[in-house]
């Protein structure tokens, strides 16, 4: 999109060397120029806003502030979305006559049905497992000695990009024949225990579950952090009142803790759910979607940029969008309810 | 109950009931055990002993040298507390913030560890029991209602956990709701209730359980002033009706005076005095009690000791020398504002009138000693010079800025040791 925006600027306004910064100095200069340009635009917006005063002026100030954002959202998000939806109805190539063929293909072709099944597995398992593990962990370490350290341990994967996580776990799953020295942790363990080594990333349907574990590993930290904060926000006196009412451990969790953190739980499950629906990097890095592991986002990429079927790719993107929207809406409604 | 006799009439009536005394009586109090009979007091309101409905279990409470030291602290937050609470009694723990009153209550609830000593409920040693096994219900300062449950569920929660059947729970919740005027709100969530209603739900939650002991931790402090006064009376009368032994914590001495059968005043974790409101008012054990109980506060003045008494300004007060025996050259003389004789003759301590508060029938005169060397003793904010307060007839009020002389009514004056602050005589 950036190219388009810059392309819209009449030639000559931006000096030629800035568009093709190749030397180190040039790149630095470009960076400073970009920052200065950003500051200048911001200054201009603020300056324009300051020109309007009084009651009607406030409305114009609003326009000045919201305008640039709306413009960028429009050209960056809304316009491409409309193009994509349009394209999805125009056959495999995205250039033919209007048809529903891409959508019928999605729900009839066995390879694409497999993609949908995989995505469903991901969306069911990842939020469930990540939230359960995060919750259990949050409760176990709550007010324990070394809580901060224990939390850091499980939160750290959040700081790793999904590509990074994919590479790390690819090493963990690395396959060598049983007779040879093992470099993959998991197979090394199997061998030490006297089992045959496994091709974790090739054997279907095991490989999909192995990929799901990576996502759970990343998301459990997020779940733990949010839920731990929610648990800490339960007032002490409510816990004490419950103790006096005869509640202990498991019942405390069932009747007091769980209902008290319900809102946070919903946010965590939906947020992870959205992230999982869109999962791409892990699959791309670890299997490239081969061996029956592809998911919607990966298939969208493959069809659009590899299989030369941008129309089908667009249809997959639209499907993803349609699946994400209800979760986002539910998420927002829940958050409104709490506030 | 038929053998109950009133030893004195009117306010502060004391009823002596010949029931078996608990093993040891309150250490620090000035009440007297006559012939082994255990003394039960009414509140200052002159009401009689609680009329019990049902509850047959003797639920006395006994702090036996109970101490609490928070980890990392040198001094105990509660220091060898000794209090006996009789069955059905309303005992108020009162004191300034940080005095250990809430900690004591939480020790009784089982929410706070007891580091030393024991706590008894009835004849059970509950020192190491978990809260759920103590059969006590607590009303918290912020009510601690479960936000995700309806009023009815809040009130019935303890019974549900205890496995009581649903019909029984509903019946008891309805009953309590009837008493507390909550019947219309049973299906609401706490969020949809006013502060006063929430407070009543918190009370209801305690009542529904019909525990051996009610514990209340400043339950009125979040209500506005008017509601607080109303609820104060309601709680006190409800407690008498139910006859459940109650330990009530407050920092407000007026609440303590109006609600308690007896008051236990704490300071720095140490029990200062445990007695009826009347006795606390009439015979404070020490300077701290004298200054804390009563509003406006008692006037406390350091005065020199003479051969046959003390010198109060130009006024000589006769005090038995034997009482002053061990004290030094000075003692503290205390008098309540209503026990101050005010005169314009040069007799007594010379004061300059600062402010006069007209209350209609009476007026309070706030004055400072003309001699700046004379400082008024008192509890609390030491940075501020304490005024001398006298109650005068509303029709004969001194002018602001005028000079007056005061001395205490000898029948109602209190003498305290200057060093220890302890009461002399």
HADDOCK unambig.tbl for C-alpha pairs under 7 A between the chains (distance, minus, plus):
assign (segid A and resid 237 and name CA) (segid B and resid 144 and name CA) 5.44 0.50 0.50
assign (segid A and resid 238 and name CA) (segid B and resid 144 and name CA) 4.73 0.50 0.50
assign (segid A and resid 238 and name CA) (segid B and resid 145 and name CA) 6.62 0.50 0.50
assign (segid A and resid 238 and name CA) (segid B and resid 146 and name CA) 6.56 0.50 0.50
assign (segid A and resid 241 and name CA) (segid B and resid 144 and name CA) 6.48 0.50 0.50
assign (segid A and resid 243 and name CA) (segid B and resid 131 and name CA) 6.18 0.50 0.50
assign (segid A and resid 243 and name CA) (segid B and resid 132 and name CA) 6.13 0.50 0.50
assign (segid A and resid 244 and name CA) (segid B and resid 131 and name CA) 5.14 0.50 0.50
assign (segid A and resid 244 and name CA) (segid B and resid 132 and name CA) 5.00 0.50 0.50
assign (segid A and resid 244 and name CA) (segid B and resid 137 and name CA) 6.47 0.50 0.50
assign (segid A and resid 245 and name CA) (segid B and resid 132 and name CA) 6.23 0.50 0.50
assign (segid A and resid 245 and name CA) (segid B and resid 158 and name CA) 4.52 0.50 0.50
assign (segid A and resid 246 and name CA) (segid B and resid 132 and name CA) 4.26 0.50 0.50
assign (segid A and resid 246 and name CA) (segid B and resid 158 and name CA) 6.37 0.50 0.50
assign (segid A and resid 246 and name CA) (segid B and resid 161 and name CA) 6.60 0.50 0.50
assign (segid A and resid 247 and name CA) (segid B and resid 161 and name CA) 6.80 0.50 0.50
assign (segid A and resid 259 and name CA) (segid B and resid 148 and name CA) 6.55 0.50 0.50
assign (segid A and resid 260 and name CA) (segid B and resid 148 and name CA) 6.97 0.50 0.50
